[in-house]
């Protein structure tokens, strides 16, 4: 089964127009790290949605976090600063989930996808 594309509805500051924005999906090895990321991202004001991890993404946790693609750098910064361990960040391309960058474990050893 093909992966569904994610879209995020955002209101523009100038005039309240609504635009659709691509969403990204953050997957985890453990539920503990997913819940930790949820708390940190919500506290930082990132608009998130908790979703089941799609079957075509191999992860140890059945819970993933969707967020607007426009918040990617903010999410990466928060995960790095707080050393949140995650499996990967995905987008939907050609009906399939595609990883953005490499796996990351937040250990600060330079294997994060944003370095």
C-alpha positions as CSV (number, residue, x, y, z in Angstrom):
1,X,0.0,0.0,0.0
2,X,1.3,3.4,-0.9
3,X,2.1,6.0,1.8
4,X,-0.3,8.8,2.2
5,X,1.1,12.3,1.8
6,X,0.8,14.5,4.9
7,X,-0.3,18.1,4.7
8,X,-0.5,20.8,7.3
9,X,-2.8,23.7,7.3
10,X,-1.3,27.0,8.5
11,X,-2.8,30.4,8.8
12,X,-0.7,33.3,7.4
13,X,0.0,36.2,9.7
14,X,-1.0,38.7,7.1
15,X,-4.8,38.6,6.6
16,X,-5.5,35.1,8.0
17,X,-5.1,33.3,4.7
18,X,-4.7,29.5,4.9
19,X,-2.1,27.6,3.0
20,X,-1.2,23.9,2.9
21,X,2.3,22.8,3.9
22,X,3.9,19.4,3.6
23,X,4.4,17.5,6.8
24,X,7.3,15.4,7.9
25,X,7.2,12.4,10.2
26,X,9.5,11.7,13.1
27,X,9.9,8.1,14.1
28,X,11.5,6.6,17.3
29,X,13.2,3.5,18.6
30,X,11.3,3.8,22.0
31,X,8.0,5.1,23.3
32,X,9.9,6.9,26.1
33,X,11.8,9.0,23.5
34,X,8.6,9.7,21.5
35,X,6.9,11.0,24.6
36,X,9.9,13.1,25.6
37,X,10.0,14.6,22.1
38,X,6.2,15.3,22.2
39,X,6.6,17.2,25.5
40,X,9.6,19.2,24.3
41,X,8.1,20.1,20.9
42,X,4.8,21.1,22.4
43,X,6.6,23.3,25.0
44,X,8.5,25.0,22.2
45,X,5.3,25.8,20.3
46,X,5.8,23.4,17.4
47,X,2.4,22.2,16.0
48,X,2.6,18.4,16.2
49,X,0.3,15.5,15.6
50,X,0.8,12.0,17.2
51,X,0.3,9.2,14.7
52,X,0.8,5.5,14.4
53,X,4.2,4.7,12.7
54,X,3.5,3.6,9.1
55,X,4.2,0.0,8.4
56,X,6.8,0.8,5.7
57,X,9.0,2.6,8.4
58,X,11.0,0.2,10.5
59,X,11.1,1.6,14.0
60,X,10.9,0.2,17.5
61,X,8.0,2.4,18.5
62,X,4.5,2.4,17.1
63,X,4.1,6.1,17.7
64,X,5.4,8.8,15.4
65,X,5.1,12.6,15.4
66,X,4.0,14.6,12.3
67,X,5.0,18.3,12.1
68,X,5.0,21.0,9.4
69,X,8.1,20.8,7.1
70,X,8.6,24.5,7.7
71,X,9.6,23.7,11.3
72,X,12.3,21.2,10.3
73,X,15.3,23.2,11.5
74,X,13.6,24.1,14.8
75,X,12.7,20.5,15.4
76,X,16.3,19.4,14.6
77,X,17.7,22.0,16.9
78,X,15.4,20.9,19.8
79,X,16.2,17.2,19.3
80,X,19.9,17.9,19.2
81,X,20.0,20.3,22.2
82,X,17.9,17.9,24.3
83,X,19.7,14.8,23.0
84,X,16.4,13.1,22.0
85,X,17.1,9.7,20.4
86,X,15.0,9.1,17.3
87,X,15.0,6.7,14.3
88,X,14.5,9.1,11.4
89,X,12.7,12.0,9.8
90,X,10.6,11.1,6.8
91,X,8.7,12.8,4.0
92,X,6.4,11.2,1.4
93,X,7.9,10.9,-2.2
94,X,6.3,9.0,-5.0
95,X,3.8,7.4,-2.6
96,X,6.6,6.1,-0.3
97,X,8.2,7.3,2.9
98,X,11.7,8.7,2.2
99,X,14.2,9.4,5.0
100,X,15.6,12.9,5.3
101,X,19.3,12.6,6.4
102,X,20.7,9.7,8.4
103,X,19.6,7.9,11.6
104,X,20.3,9.9,14.7
105,X,20.7,8.9,18.3
106,X,21.2,12.4,19.9
107,X,24.5,11.3,21.4
108,X,26.4,14.3,20.2
109,X,28.9,12.3,18.3
110,X,28.2,13.9,14.9
111,X,25.8,11.3,13.4
112,X,22.8,13.6,13.5
113,X,21.4,14.3,10.0
114,X,21.7,18.0,10.4
115,X,25.5,18.0,10.8
